[in-house]
Amino acid sequence: MAQVKMYGRRDVWSGRQREISDLVQSCLVSAWGLPEDKRFHRFLLLDADDFVCPQRSERYLILEVVCFTGRTDDAKRALIRELYDKWPHDPEDLEITIIEMPKVNWGIRGVPADELTLSYKVEV
């Protein structure tokens, strides 16, 4: 399971959500083996005055990947590298954070996630 929050400027990214979502999802599928249909993405687009980021261009985007614990450091590095490799803009305009938490801290489909049977591996 991974949920992705994307923070950026509304005047830059509005209307381009599918393009960015497709890029991010392709990286999650390739690097972590997530199923293509397990796409949980949120766009939090802000007015320029509400998104303060000195020394960054108007295309600056923050990706927060919230996921279950269990992936190796190499798997996390692989995702970060793949995101930067596919990013069509200046790498200075993309920042990525991976926030992990135990499955027991998630509630999904009516149960704690540590009681779920998943169709994909978390330990990669």
Buried (B, 14 or more C-beta within 10 A) or exposed (E): BBBBBBBBBBEBBEEEBEEBBEBBBBBBBEBBEBEEEBBEBEBEBBEEEEBEBEEBEEBBBBBBBBBBEEBEEEBBEBBBEBBEEEBEEEEEBBBBEBEBEEBEEBEEEEEEBEEBEEEEEBEB
